[in-house]
Amino acid sequence: MDYKKSNAALSTVTRDRNKIDEATGNIYESIVIIAKRANQINADIKKELIDKLEEFASNSESLDEIFENNEQIEVSRFYERLPKAHAIAIEEWLNDKVYFRRQEAEAAKAE
């Protein structure tokens, strides 16, 4: 998914608890699923950011060369302005874009 085009909120938003636990029937289970998805999103964004910042890495450690790289600063600012991973995960959850399954149901089918 392209996180740059997400409609997730950039600030704190109050959510309806009933909408969050609608799919599972249990608010705690829903929050665990959202948290796991947020960790996945955060890992993807972090990997992408590190890959882009490695382009600016220099092999020499001369202080004369390490002043200010405007392109690197712009890349960092862009990623700072993105919605946070938990906000994206909640938005995906509320729009039914997160797939989850219960292990108990799969174990019962196997027996």
LINFENSUL-V921269 format. One record per residue. RES is the residue in three letters. PSI is psi in whole degrees, -180 to 180 (NA if undefined). Layout:
res: <RES,RES>
psi: <PSI,PSI>
This chain:
res: <MET,ASP,TYR,LYS,LYS,SER,ASN,ALA,ALA,LEU,SER,THR,VAL,THR,ARG,ASP,ARG,ASN,LYS,ILE,ASP,GLU,ALA,THR,GLY,ASN,ILE,TYR,GLU,SER,ILE,VAL,ILE,ILE,ALA,LYS,ARG,ALA,ASN,GLN,ILE,ASN,ALA,ASP,ILE,LYS,LYS,GLU,LEU,ILE,ASP,LYS,LEU,GLU,GLU,PHE,ALA,SER,ASN,SER,GLU,SER,LEU,ASP,GLU,ILE,PHE,GLU,ASN,ASN,GLU,GLN,ILE,GLU,VAL,SER,ARG,PHE,TYR,GLU,ARG,LEU,PRO,LYS,ALA,HIS,ALA,ILE,ALA,ILE,GLU,GLU,TRP,LEU,ASN,ASP,LYS,VAL,TYR,PHE,ARG,ARG,GLN,GLU,ALA,GLU,ALA,ALA,LYS,ALA,GLU>
psi: <147,104,-18,-22,16,146,18,151,143,-14,-180,133,135,130,153,119,-36,-33,-33,-42,11,-42,-34,-26,2,119,-37,-40,-41,-42,-37,-43,-44,-41,-41,-39,-40,-38,-40,-46,-45,-41,-41,-46,-41,-43,-43,-43,-45,-41,-42,-38,-25,-24,-28,-7,138,148,-29,145,44,134,-25,-31,-20,75,-86,123,104,-36,-41,-39,-41,-40,-45,-44,-38,-46,-28,-30,-12,153,151,157,-39,-34,-40,-42,-41,-42,-43,-42,-46,-24,14,42,5,125,134,158,157,132,-31,-40,-39,-36,-37,-36,-34,-26,NA>
